[in-house]
C-alpha cells in the first residue's frame, strides 16, 4: 500500500441489510483509485481506503448516492440525533401497523379459530374492509417499496426488495380474489391474504425498530466521547483572561482550568498542581496527580487546584479525537470472518428471488393451484430476508470496540479485534512496558572528573528519545550542568548514540556498542535489576551510569492474568541478561531474550510464528516499531512514541499491563459472539427456506394460509435473536480489569 493512500469514513443513511452493504461496496470498488471499501450496516459507516491522486472525495460520495444511499455530515452529535429520529419514526410506523393489523388479523382468522365474525356473511363487505385495514399498514411500511423496487431495477436487490415483492404478491393476489368476489364468486373469500401482507410488514417492522434502537446505542458511544470536550475555554490574551469557544483555541495559547472544569486541549502544565480525572481517556477510576511539566488532555476533568497550561494540540489533533477516529475506523472496517457472510449476501437475494419463483412455478405446474403456489412464493421471499446474516458480524464488532474503549483499549480496525481473540503468546518489551519507562540515574562511576563525563554523555544524549537517554539528560539538568549541542549524531536502536561533542568523539550505550570491555564493578549493581550505560570518549572508557526503572504495579497481575488465559509470555529486551532476569522475576515471566536489537526482536517473533503461534507484541519505543509490525497483533502502550503507536494494531491508553489480557478477553468474547451470530443466521436460513418452499408438504404436512405470517415472524425473530446476542457484549466485563484493579483503587 502506497504512502499516498488515505482512509475516509463516511456516515450514510438508508442501509437496511447485508445486500445494501454489498451494493455500496461494489459501486465503490468499480472506481479507479479505490483500494478497499467496507460498508458497515450496523452503524451506517462506509470506510474507504483511496488514493487522493486518482479520485476525489466528491466522486466517492457521488458513487454512494448513485447507488441509492445518502451521505451525512461528519458530526457525531448530528448523526446520533438523526439515528434517534429514525428510531422514533420506526416506532410510530410500528404503532400504526399494529393498530390496523390486529383487527385485520382477527377479522381474517376469526372464522378459522371459531370466532363468530358477523361481517363474514357478506363476502363483498368482508373483503373491502380487509383491504381498507391493510392500506394504512402498507403506507406505514412504504419504505420497503421506495427502497426495494429501485434497488431491484438497478440490479442490486436487497432485503427491502424481498419484503416488497412478497407483500405486493400477497396484496395483488388478494385484490384479484376481491374482484372475483364482486364478479359473483363468494368462495374466493378464502383466498384473501391481506392479513398476511399486513402481518409481514408489522413483524418485520418490530425487528427493524429493535435494530434502529441498537444503532442509537452504538452511535451514542462516539457522541458521548465528543461531548467530553468542553464548549468554552479560559484563555490568556494580551495579559488578560478571556472566555472563548473551545474551537477558537490556537496553538500555544495559555489556558486556565479551574477546579471542576474540563480541559479543552492537550498540553503541558505551566503552573499549579492538581488531581485530574482521566477515566474517560484511560478507563482508570483513580484521579492522576498532575503538576508542572506533566501532560494533561482534552476532555479530562480538573478536580481541585487551578492549572495553567499551554495548548500543544487542539481540535481534532487531541488525544480525545484520536480515540474517536480510532473507534470510527474500527467500527467502519470488517473482520476477516465477516467475509464469509459477505460472499453469501452478495448472491443471496438474487438466489432467493429465483428459488421463490421456481418453487411457485413448480407447485403450480404440478397442479397445486394458484393459492398454494402464491403462498409458497410469498413465504420464501419473506422468510429468507438476510437481516440476521448482515447483522451477525458488524453489530458484534461495533459493540466489542465500544466495550474495549470503555477500558482504555483502542482497536485500530475490526481485523485487530478478531486477531486479539486468537492470540496464543505475548511478547513484551521491558522498558516502558513492564517497567514505568521513567528511569532515573542512581549511581555514577567516572574515570575522569564526574561533571565533565556527565556533560559529555548528556550532550550526546540530547537528541535521543530513549528513556535511558532522558534519564541521563535529566540527571545533568538536576546538577545544573550546561550542555553542548552535538554534531555528527548517529543513533543505533538497541545500541546507543555516537557523536562529536566539543571536538571529542563520544559514544554512550551498551558495552558492545561503545567497544568497552565489561568491568567487574557494575555486576553487583546489575543484581538489583539496574541498567548500566557506558560512556566512551575518543575510544577510551570514561565511566558509566547506573539507571533504575521501577516495575509497573500492574505488571505482575497482568502477566498472571495472561497465564490464566493460557497465553505464553516472553520478555524481549535490549538490556543485559542480569537486569532482564531480575525484572522478569518480579513480573513472573520465565522466558527471557536479553541484549536483543530491533532485528532480533523481529527474528524471535518470526520464529514463534513459524512454530504456529499467534503473537501479540507489546512495546512503547521507536525500536519496538519493527516488531510491532511483524507481530500478528501490535500493542502500543499509550505513553509510547508516536511511531510505536502508528505501527500498532491496539493502543492501550492507560499504561496498565492488565489491559493486554483484557484486550484478549474482549477479542475472544467478540469472536465467540460473531460465530454464534453467524451460526444462528446460517442455520435459520438453511432450515426455513426449504420449509417455506413447501418441502414439508411432500411428507404429508399441509400448507396453511398463515405460513407467510409465520415466515415473517420467523424472519423478524432471527434478527432479534442476533441483535440480542450481540448486545450481550455490552454487559461483558473482562476479568483482567475486574477485582485486581478494584482492590488497588478502592
N, C-alpha and C positions, 0 to 999 in steps of 0.2 A: 504494500500500500504506500503510495507516494506521500511526501510531506504536505502536498497541496490539498490532500483530502480533508474535508471538514464534515462534522456531524451537525445536523439540524433536526430539532424536534418540533413538530407541528401538531397543534391540537385541532381535531376535526369534529364534525358533528354529522351524525347520520349512520354510523356503523352499527349494525344490529346483529351480525353473526360472523362466523369464520369466513364465509364466502365474500362478505363485504371486505374483510381484511385482504383476502386474496385478490379481489378486484383492484384495490388500490395498489397493492404491491406489483401486480402485473402491469398496470398503467405506468408506474414509475420506472420499472425495470426495462421498459422498452426505450427509455430516453437515453441518449448518449451522455455520459458523464455521471451516471448513477452507479455507484459501486455496490450499494446494498440498500434495500428498503424493507422496513418492518412496520406493519400496521398492527397495533395492539387494540383489539376490540373491547377489552375490559375497561380501558380508561381513555379510549379515543385518541391515543397518541400515535402519530406516524413518525418514526425515526429514520432519517435518511443520511447515508454516507454519500457525499457527492464531491465532484471536482469543480470548484467555482470557476476555473478557467474554461470549462466546457459548457456549463449550464448555470443559469441564474435561479435564484430563489423564486422569482416570478413564474418561470416556466414550470417549476416543480409544483407550486401552488395551483397553477392553471391545469396541470395534468390531473391533480386530485379533484378539482372542481369539475373537470370534463367527465371524470368517472362517476360523478353524481354526489359528491360529498363536499360540505362546506369546510373552510379552513378558518379557525377562530384566532382572535388576537392572543398573543402570548402574555396573558395576565392571569396568574393563578387564581386571584380573587374573582375575576370576571368569569373564568372557566368554572370555578366551583359554584358560583351563583347560577350560571347557565345550566349546569347539571342539576342543581336544586330545582330550578324552574321546570326543566324537562321531567324530573321525577314527579313534581306536583301536577304537571299536565297528564302524565301517565295515570296518576291516582284518580284524577277527575274522569278521564276516559274509562277507567276501570269501573268507577262507581256507576256511570251511565250504562255501561254494558251489563252490569249486574242487575240494575233496576229493571231493565227490559228483558233480560234473558231469563230471569226466574219465572215471571208469569208466562213467558213463551214456552218454556220447558214444561211447566205444569199443564198448560193448555195442550201441548203436543203429546205428552207422555201420560197424561191423566187416564185416558181410557185404557191404556196398556197396563196401568197399575191398579185398575179397578176403581179409579176416582171418577165420579159422575161429573161430566163436563156438559152443561146444557147446550152450549154452542155447537157441540159435535153433531147435533141433529141437523144442523144446517151447513152442509159442506161448503157452500159458497162463502157465507159469512165467516165460517171457521177458518178457511184458507186465507181470506183477506185480512182478518185480524192478525193471523200469524205473520203475514207479510208486513203489516204496519208495525208490529212489535219488533220485527227483525231490522227494519230500516234504520232506527236510531243506533243500533249496535254496529251496523255497517259503517255509519257515519263516524261513530266513536273510534272505529278501527281503520279509518280511511288511510292512515299512514302505511298500512300493509299494501294498499293498492297504489298509492302515489310513489312508493319506493319500489314495490315488487315488479310492476309491469314495465317501467322504464329500464330496470336492470335486465329484465328478460329480453326486451327488444334490443338492448345494447350488447347482448351475448354474454352477460355476466350475471346469471340468475342467482338470487340469494334466498335466505330463509323467508324474507317477505314475499318473494315470488311464490314459494310453495304455499304459504298461507293464502295469498291472493288467488292462486289457481284453484286450491281446494275449496275455499268458501264460494268463489264465483261459480264453480261447477255445481255446488250444492244449491245455491240460490237460483241459478238458471234452470236446473232440473226441477226445482220446486215451482218456479214460475210456469214452466211447461205443464206441470201437474195441475196448477191452478187454472190454466187455460183449458185443460181437458175437463176439469170440473164444471166450468162455465159452459162448456160445449155439450154437457149432458152426461158426463161420466163421473158419478159421485164416488166410485171406488178408487179413483186417483188420489183421494184424500190420504190414502195410506202411503203414498209415495212422497209426501211432503217432508222435506228435511230442513225447513227454515231454522228449526231449533238447533240442528247440528251446526249450521253456519254461525249462528249467534254464540253457541256454546264454545266453538273453536276459538272465536275471537276473544271471548271472555277469559277462557282458561289460559290462552297464550298471553293475554294482557296481564294476568296475575304474575306469570313468570317474568315478563318484561318490566313490570313495576318493581319487583324484587331486585332485578338486575340494576335498574336505574338507581335504587337506593344504595346498592353496593358501590356503584360508581361515585356517588356523592361522598361516601365514606373514604374511598381511596383517594379522591381528589382533595379531600379535606386535609390529608397529611401534608401535602405540599403547601396548600393555602395557609395552614396553621403555622408552618415554618416561616413563610414570608411575613406573616403578621407579627413575628417576634421582632422584626426591625422597627424601631420607633419612628413615628411620623415626623418628629421635630428633633432639633439638636441645639445645644447651647454652645456658641462659637465665639472665640475672641477675635474681634475685627477692629483694627486700629486702636488697640488697647482697651476696647470696651466689649463687654459680654452682650451678645445679641442672640435671640432665638430665631432660627430659620428652619425651613423644611429640610428634612434629612437628605433629600435628593439634591439639595443645593450645596452640600458639603464639598469642599475642594481638597485636593491632595495637600498635605502638610498643614491643614488647618489645625489650630489648637482648640480642643473641645473640653468642656467642663461637664462632668457627670456627677450628679448629687445622689445621695442615698435613695434607693428605691427606683431610680431611673434606669432604663435600658440603654446600653451602649450603642451608639449609632454608626460606628466604623471600627475597623481593625487598626491597631497601632500600639506603640509602647506607652507606658505610663511615664509622664514627665514629673508630676508632683503628686504626693499623697500616697496613702496605702489603705487597702480595704479588702473585704471578702467579696468575691464575685460568684454568683450563682451561674455556673456554666452547664447546668444539667441538660438544657435544650441542645447543646452542642456536643457534649461528651457522654451523656447518659449517667454521669456521676452525680449522686444526690448531694454530696457534701460540698459547700462553697469552697472555692480555692482562694488562698491568700495571694494578693497581688500588690506589688509595690513598685518603686521607681525602676524602670528598665524592663519590667515584665510586659509581655504582650497581653492585651485584652481584646475581645472580639465582639463584633456587632450582634445584637440580639440578646446578649447575656445581661444579667441584672447586677448593678452595683448595690451591695447590701447595706454598708454602713458609712465609711468615710467618703469624703469628696475626693474625686480623682480628676487630674488634668492630663490629657493625652494628646498625642499627635496622630492625625488621620493618615495612616500609611496606605490603607486600602479602603476604597469607598464603593458604594453601589453594588454592582454585580461582580466586583473583584473581591468581595469579602468572603470569609470562610463560610458564612451563612448561605450566601448564594451559591458557593461551590457545592455545598451539601445539596441544595435544591437541584442544581444541574445534574449532579451525580444520581440523585433519586430519579429525576425525569429521564436521564439516559438509560438507567437500568430498567425502568418501567416501560420504556419505549422500544427496548430490544427484545429478542426472543431467545429462549434457551434452546439448545440443540434438540432436546426431547420434543419440543413443540413442532419440529419439522415433520414428525410422523402425522400429527393432526393436520398440518398444513397441506401435506400431499394428498391426504384423504379429502379434505374440504374442497380442494381445487377441482375435483371431479365429482364430488358428492352430489351437489344439487342437480347438475345435468343428468347424472345417472339415475337419481330418484325420479325425475320427470319421465325419463324413458321407461323405468320399471313400472311406474304408475300407469302410464298409457298402455304399455304392453299387457299388464295384468288385466286392465279394464277390457281390452280388445279380446284377450284370450277367453275370459269368462263370458263375454257377450257372444262370441262366436260359438262357444261350447253350449249355448242355449240357456244360460242362467238368467237372462233378461236384463233390461236396462237398469232397473233399480239396484239389483245386486252389483252389477258392473260399476255403476256410478259410486256406490258406497265404497267399493274397493279402491277406486280412483282417488276419492276424497281422503280415505283413511291413510293410504300410502303417502300422499302428498303432505299430509299434516303430521303424521307420526314421525316422519323422517327428518324433520327440521334439525339442522346441525347446530342448534344453540348450545347444547351441552358440550359438543365437541369443540366449539370455538372458545368456550369459557374455560375449559379444563386447565390449560396451561397459563394463559396470561393473567387470569384473576389470582391464581396462587402465587405467581411471580410478583404481581403488584402488592399483594398483602405481605408476602415474605420480605420484600425490600423495605416496605414501610415499617414492619416489625423490627428489622435489623437497625434501621435509622433511629428507632427509639432507644436502642442500646449503644448509640455512637458508632455503629458499624455501617460503612457505606460501600455497597457493591457497585462497581463501575458499569456492569451490564448483567443481563439475565444469565448469560453463559457462565459468568463467575459464580453466581448464586448456585447454579446447578453443579458446577465443579466442586464447590465447597462441600457439598454433600457426599462427595466421593473420595475425599482426602484420606489417605492411609498413613502419611508421615508428614511431620512438620519440621523443617529445618529453620533454626533460629540463629540470627546474628547475636553477638554478645553485647557490645557497646550500644546503648540507646534502645535496646530491645529487652534483653534480660536485665541489664543494669539501667540506671536512671539516665545515663547519657550526659550527665553533668559532672564529669570528673574534675578533681582538684589535685594540685600538687601537694604531696605530703612530706617528701624529702628531696633534698638536692645534694648531689655529690659532684664536686668540681675539681679538676686538675689544674685550673687556672683561677684567678680571682673570681669569686662566685658571681658577683653582679655583672662582670664582663661576660661570663659564659651565658648568664640568663639573658643579657641584652642581645647577644648574637643569635641565640636559639629562638627567642621570642620574635625578633625581627624577621628571621627566616620563616616563622610560622604565621606571620601576619595575614598572608593571603589564603591560608588554608581554612577550610570549613570543618575539618575533622574535630570532634570533641576533645581529643587529646591536645591538639594544637591550641584550641581555645583555652584549655586549662593552663598551658604554658604562658600564653599571652596574658591571661588574667592574672597569673602569679606575678608577672613583670609589672603589670599596672598597679597591683597592690603595693609593690615595693617602690612605685613611682620611678621606674626606670624608663628613660626616654628611648624609644625605638627608632630604627633607621629603615627606610623603605628598601627592600631587597631588589636585586636585579638578577637577570638570567634565571628566573624562578622556574623550577621543574617539580611537579608533584607526581609521585608514583603511588597510586592507590594500593593500600596494603603494605607499603614500604616506608615512605616518609617523604620529606621535601629536601631539595638541594638547590642552592642559590649562592649568590655572592652578596656579602654584607661588608661595607667599608673595605672592599678590595680583597677580603678573605673568602675562601670557598667554605661554605658551611653546609653540613649535612645533619639532619635531625630525623631520627626514626629508629627502626629496629637495628639490632647488631649486624645482621646480614646486609641491610641497606647501607649502613654507614661504614661497612668494612672494618668494624672494630671487633676484635675477639672478645667474647663474653668474659667478664672478670668475675671473681668469686663474690665480691661484695653484694651484688643485687640478689643473689639466690635466696637468702633468708627473707628478704623483703617480699619476694615473689610467693613465698609460702603463705603469706597473708592475702594473696589474690591481687596484689597491686601490680600495675604495669610499669615496665621500665622503658623509658625513651632515651636513647643515646644521642650524644652530640659530638660531632667531629668537626675540627677546624683545620683546613689545609691537610686533610688526611690523617690528622692526629687526634687521639682521644682527648676530649675537652671536659667530659663529665656526663652525668645522666640525671634525669628527673624520675622520681618515684611518684606515680599517679594512681590515685584510688577513685574508683567509681562504685558507689553503693548499689547493691542489687535492689530491684523494684520489690515492693512488698507484695505485689500481685504475681510475681514470677513463680514462686513455689506452688501456690494454689492453682495457677493457670496450667503449669506443667502436670500437676496431679490430675486436673480435670481432663487434659488431653489423654493421659494414660487410662483414665476411667472410660473414655470413649473408644479405647482400643487403638489410639493413634500413637505411632512411634515418634519419639522426639530426639532430635540431633542438634547439637550446638556446633556451629562453624564460625571460627573467629580468626582474625589475623594476629591475635595476641599469642604470647608464648604458651607452651603446654602447661607449665606450672600454674600460671594465672588462670588459664581456662579451666583447669581441673578444680581449682578452689571455687570459682563461680558456679561451675556445673554442679559441684557438690551441694552448695547452698540451694540451688534451684531444683535439684533432684533429677538432673539429666545424666544418664550413664554413658551416652555415646558422644565423643568429642572429636572434632577435627581442628587442630590449632595451627598457627602460622599459615593460614590459608589466604592466598592472594585472591583477587576477584575471579581470575580464571580458574583457580582451584575450586572455589565455591560452585561455579558453573559445572565443572567436571564432576564434582561429588553428586550434584543433583542429577546430572545426566546418567551417571552410573546407577543411581537409585531408580530412575525412570526405566532404564533398560531391564532392571530386575522386576519390573511390573508394578512399582509403587506409583501412587498418585501423590505428588509432592506439593506442599504449600511452603513457601519461603517467606519468613518474616524478617524485615530489616528496616533501617531508617537512614542509611547513609548513601552517598554517591557511589561508593564502592560496592553497594549491595544491588544496584540497579541491574547489572547483567544477570545476576542470579534470580532476581525477582521476575525478570522477563523469561528466563529459561524455565522456571518452575511452572507446574500446571496451574498454580494459584499464587500470585504475588500479593503479599500482605505488607502494607506500609504503615508504620506507626505514625500517628498524626503529627508528632513533633519533629518528624524527619524532614529531610531536604525535599525541595520541590521535585528534583529529578527522581528520587525514590518514589514519591507519591505518583508521579506521572507514569512510572514503569509498573505500578502495582495494579492488581485487579480489585483489591479491597483496601480501604483506608480506615484504620482504627483511630477514631478522633479522641479517645480518652487515655491513651498511653497505658491502658490496663491490659496486661497479658491474658487475663481471663476472657477478654473479648475474642481471642482467637478460637478457643473451644466453643464459645458462644456462637461465633460465625459458622462453625462447622455444624453445630446443633441446628441452627436455623436453616442452613442449607439442606441438611438431611430431612428435617421436617417438611420443608417446601417441596423437595424432590419426591418424598413419600406422598405428599398431598397431590402433586401433579399426577403421579402414577395411579393413585386412587381415582382421581377425576377422569383420567383417560380410560381406565377400566370401566367405570360407570357409563361413560359416554359410548364406548365401543360396544359393550355388552347390551346396552339399551337398544342400539340400532340393529345389532346382529339378531336380537330376539324379536323386536317389534315389527320390523319391515316385513319379514315373512308372514307374521300373524296378520298384519293389515292387508297383505296381498291375497289373503284367502286360503292359505295353506291348511289351516285347521279344518276347513270345510271338506278337504279331501279325506279327512279321518273321521267324518261324521259329525263334526261340530258345526252347527249352522251359523250363518252370518245374521246379525241383528241390526236394525236401523241405527242403534245407538253407538255402533262401532266408531264412526267419525268423532263423536264426542269423547269416547273413551280414548281415542288416539290423541286428541288434543290434550286431554288430562294427563296422559302418559308423557307426552312431549314436554308439557309445562313442568311436570313433576321431575323429569330428568334434569332440566335446567335448574330448578330449585334445589335439587339434591347436590348438584355440583357447586352452586353458589354457597349453600350452607356448609359444605365440606371445606371449601376454600376459606370461608370466613372463620372457620375454627382456628385458623392460624393466628387470628387476632388475639386469641386467649393463650397462645403458646408462650411459655417463659423458659428460656434456656437455664438449665441447672447451673451452668458455669458462671452465671451472673446473679445467682439467687442468694442462698444463705451465706456464701463466702463474702460477698460484698456487704450484705446487710449487717453481718456480725461486726464488720470493721467500721461501719459508718454510723451505726446507731449511737 
